[in-house]
Amino acid sequence: MKDHCIFLIPEEWFARYAGLFLFARPAREGYTLRRSQYNLVRSITQEYQKVETPVSPVPVPAGLRATLRSYQQEGYEWMYHLYRQKFGICLADDMGLGKTIQTLALLLKYKEEVPKGTSDRTNTFNQGDLFAGAPAEPALPRYHTSLIVAPASVVHNWVNELKKFAHSLTAMVYTGIAQERKREAMMSWDVVITTYQTLRNDITFLSEKRFGFVVFDEAQNFKNRTSQIYKAVYRIEAAHYVALSGTPVENSLSDLWSLMSVINPGLLGDHTTFRNYFIQPITADISGSRSESLRTLITPFVLRRKKETVLSDLPERMDEVIYCDMEPGQQRIYQEELSRVRNLIMENCLGGNSYEPFAVLKAINRLRQISLHPLLVDPSCQEESAKMTEVFRMLEEIGGSGHKVLLFSAYVSFLDIIAREMQARQWNYAMLTGTTTNREEVIRSFAEIPECNFFLISLKAGGVGLNLT
């Protein structure tokens, strides 16, 4: 201090003010923050509590042909208020909770409030109001076409949901090699549905457009900030951004930075700052305050609900792990492969030679395949699979009672083996893999044909956009 006294800054102060001084920028008087970082101010003063606009009831749009569940109504209202404040939105509900219908309700409300041809309103958002009290409600911009970007496998699902719940929204599918006539008419539709691949390939054209909403379904598709898809997504211009993802953080906190840098630019700073201040300390668990600071920043813009907390009327899911010993011949093949790889590693290590980690991963994969069925590694093998026997024992019991069964596997070749056995037994089944071209027809046949009790699905093909009852 000026009088040479030593003042020990309390650790609590570092926790309270660290985030504020990381992102605040000096101004003529005091410091400035981005609007999206207002929660940092709320975390240090009770006076700022009044700034947060309470979520008031919002009537669902007249064009919505569905009755929202209570939690869906809450989600829709939460999205609506963020949209009116011009903040980016991340709806991270569990799969099956209706992220699509909540989003469609918002798009319908957007069309209902801002009819085509409406000119810009004169009232504008006053940046100074942010710290004086509740933020003034931003002006509604002119109506623009909305863009939905989704994995190719779920495009048909968006088309079906639009027809079923929001048929008043005109929609166009813009995928594959875009036709010139589609480009010319694009901005005359309410909604344009495209894929991440089409967006990446046609970004020069699409980045010239100004959209009302851009909805990123399965937003984890652009989690890699160095990928071409992320770079394309970042270039899309819109008044409002919505990210839908049940897994906003799949591998690391960098996934979260990529998502927020698109829907709320600048919220988490640049990637270097985010890595140094958040990723490294949180990963090393140096200070729990960093986790709290990050939570403070993103909480207003991320809504995450789990099935067990919002769907109390659902029965509890029952998990059962069933173990079965391999058949003798299958066990012999497994042990031979295990010994071969172990000996190879030992010889390399004892001889002072290095071994390729990829070779070890390849061997582990072969062991997994053998444990499923020896045919996966040797098509001429005559040995039986214990897992195959157990699976069909269970399928006979469940299918015979009239229930429907979803059977997933990471190996399409294993599903092929099961399919051949079902054909031999004259069982009706549907199958969905990455090579399925008539995806919608396959899903419909399983859902609508009573005799079709079994659905064989590869994990990659069925991991997203699969709506089944």
N, C-alpha and C positions, 0 to 999 in steps of 0.2 A: 504494500500500500504506500501512499505518498509519505506517510509518517514512519515508514520502514517497518511497520508491523506486518506480520505474516497472516494472511487470511486463507484458511483451508476451505477450498470449494467442496461442498458436500457432494457425495456420489449421486445423491438424488437429483441434484441440479444437472449433472451430466446427462442422466437418463431423461430428464424432463426437456432440456433445451437442445440436446445434440441434434435431433432431427431438424429442428427449426433453423439452426445455424448452418446445417449442411446445405439446405436448399434455399434459404433466404438470400436475397441479393441487396446490397446497399443501395439506398435511394437518397434523394436530397434530405428527406426527413425520415429516419427509421429504415425499415427494410420492407421489401416486397416479396410476395410469394405468388405462385400460380393459383388460380381459383381452385383447381383440383386439390391443392395441398392445404385447404382451409382447416382440415382436421388437426394439423400440427399446432395451430393456434388454439383450438379447442382443448388440446391436451395440456396446455399450460395455464389456462385461466378459466375460471368458472364464468366470468363475464361473457365469454364467447359462446356459451351454451345457447343463447337466444338466436344465434346466427343460423342454426340448423332449422330448416323449414320443416315443420311437422308434416308427416304423410297423411293427407286428408283423403276421404273416400273419393274414388273416381268412377263414374258410371262406365260400364262396359259399352263399347260401340254398338250401335243398333244392328250393324251388319254381321255381328258374330253369331254364328249358328251353333252355339253350345252354351252350357251352364258351367261356369268355372267353379272348381272346388275352392274352398275358403283360402287355402294356401296359394292357389293359382291367382285368385283375386288379389291377394296381398302382393304377390310377385309382380303382377301387372301394374298395380298402383305404384310400387317401388320403381319399376322401370319408367313409368310415365313421368314421375316427378324428376328423375334424373334427366330424362329427355327434355323436359321443359327448362331445366337448368343448363342444358347443353353439355352434360357430362357423358363420358363414355360409360357403357354398361357391360358388366360381365355376369350373366346368369349361369351359375354353376350347380344347378340342381342335379341330383342323382338321375341316372337314366330311367326313364319311365314316368317321371313326375310332370311331364307336359311342358318342356321348354318351348316346343314349337307352338303350341296353342297360345301360350302367354305372349309370345313374340307376334303372332298373327293378330292378337287383340290390340297390341300396340300399333301395328301397321295400319289396322283399320281405324284406330283412333286418330292417327296422323292424317289419314285421308278425310276423316269426318271433320276434323278441326281446320284443316288447311285445304280447301277444295282447289282443284286445278284452276289456274288463271288468277288466283289470289295474289295481289301484289304485296311486297314487303310492308310490314307495319312500321309505323314511325317510331314507336317507343324502342329504346335500345337499352342494353344492359350497362349499368353504371358500375365500373370496376371499383370505385371508391365505396360503394354501398356495402361491399363485402365485409368490411371491418367496422362499418357504422351500425350495422344491424343485419336483419335478414336480407339475403341477396334479392335484388329486384328481379322479377321474372323476365328472362330474356325474351326478345321478340320471336314470334314464329316466322321463320323464313318462308319464301315461296315454296310451293309444293313441287317436289321433284320425284322422279321415279326412284324406287328403292331397289337395291341389289342384294340378293342372297347368294352367298358363296358357300358351297358345300362339297363334301367328297362326292365323287361321281356315283357312288353306291346309294346315296340318299336323295338324289335329285328327284326321283319318282315319288319319294315319300313327301317331299315338300309340295309337289304338284297335287298329290292326292289330298293332303291336309288343307291346301288352299281351296280346292273344289268342295271339300266337305264342310269346312268351318268358316271360310271367308270368300265365298263365291263372288262377292261384289268387287273383289280385287282382281283386276285383269292381270294375267301373268303370261310371260313368255320364257321359254327355255332357250338359253344361249350357251350351247356346248359344242365341243368338237371343233371342226373347221368352220368358223363363223361364215354365214352367207351374207353377202352385201346387203340384201334386202332386210335382213334382221338388224343389221347395224343402223340402217336408215330409220327404221321404225322403233328402235329401242326405247327412246325416251317418251314414247306415247303410251307405254304400258305402265301400270301401277307398280308391278313387281317384275324384275328380271332375275331368273335363276341361272346360275352358272357354276362351274367347278373350279377348284383351285388350279388345276392344270390349264384350263381354258384362260383363266385370269392371268396366269404366268405367261402363256404364249401370246395373249392378245393385250398385254398391259399397255402398249403404246397407244392403242385406240381407247381402251377403257379409262386410262388415266386422264384423258382429255374431257371426260364427262363429270358432271357435278350431280351426285346422287343425294336423295333425301336421307334415307337410312342405308347403311351397309351392315348386313347381318352376316357374321362369320360363324357358320355352324361347324361343330367339332374344331374349335379354334386352335386346338393343339397342333393342327396341321402346319402352322407357321411358327412353331416354338423355336426353331433354329434360326437365329438372327442372321446367319451367314448364307442361308439358302435363297434360291431364286424366288421361291414362293413368298418368303417373308418380304423380300425387297419389292415384289410386285404388290403385295397387300399394303405395304407402307405408302405406296404411291397413289392409292385410291382416294379420291376426294369425296367427302360427304359432310352433311350437316350433323349427322348423328351416327355413332358407331355402337353396335351391339355384338358382343362375343358370347357364344353359347358353347359351354364345355363342361362335361361332368368331371374332367380331370385337367383343370387349368395349370397344375404343376405335375407333370408326368415324371421327369427325370431330375430336374434341379430347379433352383430359384431363377435361373436364367430364363426358363420357360415363362415365368410370371413377368419378368422384365419385357420380354418380346411382346407378350399380349398387351400389357399396359402401354407400351410405347406406341402402339397402334391406336388403341381406343381412347387413351388419355395421355397424349404426348407430353413428355417432361415431368410427369408425376413422380417417377422414380429416378430422375436425373439421367445422365448418360450411362452406358453400360460399365465403363471403367469405375465411375463413382459407385454405382450399384454393387459391383463386384467387391470393391475394397471395403465399402462401408457395411454391406449387408451379407453378401454371399459368404465371404471368408470368415467373418466373426461368427455368423450363425452356424456355419458348417463346423467350425472348431468349437462351438458352444462357449466362446469366450465371455460373452455378455448377453444375458437374457434381454437386456434393454433394447438391443438391436432388433430382436424379434418383435418386441412390443412396438417399436417405432415403425417397423414395416407394416405391422397389423393396423396401426393407427392410420397410415397412409392409404391402404387399399380397402379397408373395411367399408367405407361409404359406397364403393363402386362394385363390390362383389357380393352376390347373394348366393349362399350355399345352403341347401336344405337336403337332408337325408330322408330316405323313405320311412325309416322307423320313427322319425320324429313328426312327420306330417300326415302319414296314412295310418292312423291308429286302428282303422277298421280292417286292415290287412292281417291275416294270420301270420304268426312268426315263421320265418323261413327255417326249414329244418335241413341241416347239413349232415351228411353221413359219409364218412370215408370208409371205403371197402378195400381191404387188402386181399390179394390172392397170390399164392405161390405159383411160380412158373411151372409149366409142364417140364418133365425131365429132359426132353430133347431141347426145349427152349432154354432151359437153365444151362445145359452143356454149351450151347452156342454163345450164350451170354458170358460164361466164365472164360471161354476160349478168347473172346474179343477183349475181355478185361485183362487177362494175363498177357496177351500180345502187346497191348498198349503200355501196361505197367513195365514190362520187360524192356520195351523200346525206350521209355523214359529213363529207366535205371541205367541202361547201357550208355546212353548219351551223357548222363550225369557223371557216372564213374569214369568215363573216358575223357572227361573234361570238355565235352562238346555241349553246345546249347541245343535246345530243342524248340521247335516252333510251337508257341501257345495255340496257334490255330489248329495244329494237328491234334492237340489234346481236346479242344472244343469239338472238333469233328468226331473224335472217338466217343466223347460223352453223348453226342447226338446219335451215333450208331447204337450205343447201349440203350438209349431211350427208345429207339425204334425197335430193337430186339425185344424189349420188355413189352412193347405193344403187340408186335407180330413179327416173327423171323422173316416173313415174306417181304418186309420193307427193306431188308438189306440183301436178301437173296431170293429173287422171284422163283427159283426152282426148288426152294426148300419145301420139304414135306412135313416139317414139324408143326404141331398145333400151338395155338396161343391160349394161355390160361385166361388172359384178360378178355379175349374174344368170346370164349365160352361163358364167362361170367356176365359180360355185357348182354349177350343174347338171352341168358337165363332171366335177367332183369327185364329186358324188353318184352319177352313173352308174358311175364307177369303183369307189367304195367299196361302194355298195349291191349292185352286181353280184357282188361277192366274198362276199356273205352277211353282212357286218358290219352292225351297227346304228349309226345316226348320230343325234347330238343337234345340232340347229341352233338356235342362240340369236339373238335380235335384240331390240334395245331398242324397235323399232317393230312393233307388231302389224299395221299396215297392210302392212308389207313381208312378214311371214309370210303374210298373206292372198294376196298376189301369188304367192308361192312355192307356196302350197296350190293355187291355181287351175291353175298349171302342172303340178303333180303329178297333179291330177285329169285334166287333158288327156292326160297320159301314162299314166293308169290305174295309178299307183303307190299302194300302201297306205301311209298315214301316220297319225300321231296328232298332235293339236295342243292345246297347253295355254297359255291366256292368262288374264288377270284375269277375263274374263267366263265362263270355263268353270265350269259348275255341277256336272257329274259328274266332278270331278277324279280321284277314285279309280278310276273305270271307265276313264278315258282312260289313266291310268298303267298299269293292268293290261293293257289291250289291247296297248300297245306292248311290255310285258315278256313277255307270254305268246303272242302271235300271231307265229309265225315269219315270215310274209310282211310284217309291219309293220316295215319297216326304218328308217323316218324319223320322228323326233319333233321337231316344230316348237314351240319354247318361247319365250315372252317372258321377258326377264330378270327382270322384277318377279315374275311368277307362278312361275318356276322357281328363284328365288334361294334359297329356304328350303324345308326339309322334303321334298326330292325324293330318295327312296332308289331308286336304279336299279342293276342289275347289267349 
